[in-house]
């Protein structure tokens, strides 16, 4: 059996996209054990990722070498006799543990002074691999293999069950109406029209240039609430302030779950949504990995680089205005006008959302031909 250790990225979205790599490795090798070394805050998310044999959680301080901690962890890993480590981040620090653990093959992209730490060093050709998921999956192939065709890359996948969802509902003290039963829960079937849930993922940890304004999210929330929908707000502890603004501006019509859930619980609760409206953020990739219909809003980032990836690509709408200044990939608007988000109106998003709702109901079981991107 081949034993592979994945050094996980730090961002939620990148980790979700990396599940395509995990699936590729299991398809490639007849017998393989894939373990993951990941920041502790990603630990709960990895409980919803199939199939991971073991998770090594780390409590390393961001921005610090923490050499002693890395050395002790590496000594534990040496006993596991890994055949290969695949290092997904490009930092020097991320390559230290596999080197200290003396893992024979250490694979990763050429990055921050990693010569010697990695002995299967790859040179990234951004023209051949323009998308993040291609770069992640390529590290699971031999160096001389051609770049992966997007049509052949497995879609990211997260899983949950009725039992896990029921436990999460209990843990967050949330009760669904009787008309929304979990007895026939299945991630692949349509959500009940009697209790449609709209999920709004209102934050973006990377920076404000990736966040659609709170008043725009509030307009969507108020519109759908008046149409008989439940509106749930999702995000982490850093998104509490913007969620509170959405709640206030919408007339307090939302159920605010920001900062109240682990990542695994967010997976469970998002699975109940009929449709998702989201910034380009980690939860966007979570929703896509659950195969949920979604509208993804892009400001400073690009739908060509990190699109939501799902089996039924027609179930997503990617909205970007394609202004001359887009994408800048900055945390804040360098021109200080924020036109990429301010000019992307709630009416436009509502129009695309309604199109998706009408289209998705009869088509949930049929693979789509492609996503919709306003450029």
Secondary structure, DSSP 8 states (H G I E B T S, - for coil): -EEEEEE--SSHHHHHHHHHHHHHHHHH-SSEEEEEEEEGGGHHHHTTSTT-SEEEEE---TT---HHHHHHHHHHHHTT--SEEEE-S-STGGGHHHHHTT-SEEEEES-TT-BTTBSEEE---TTT--SHHHHHHHTTS-TTS----GGGS--------HHHHHHHHHHTT----TTS-STT--TTS---GGG-EEEEE---TT-GGG---HHHHHHHHHHHHHTT-EEEEE--GGGHHHHHHHHHHTTS-EEE-TTSS-HHHHHHHHTT-SEEEEESSHHHHHHHHTT--EEEE-SSS-TTTS----S-GGGEEEE----TT-----SS-TTS--HHHHTS-HHHHHHHHHHHHHHHHHHTTS--S--EEE-
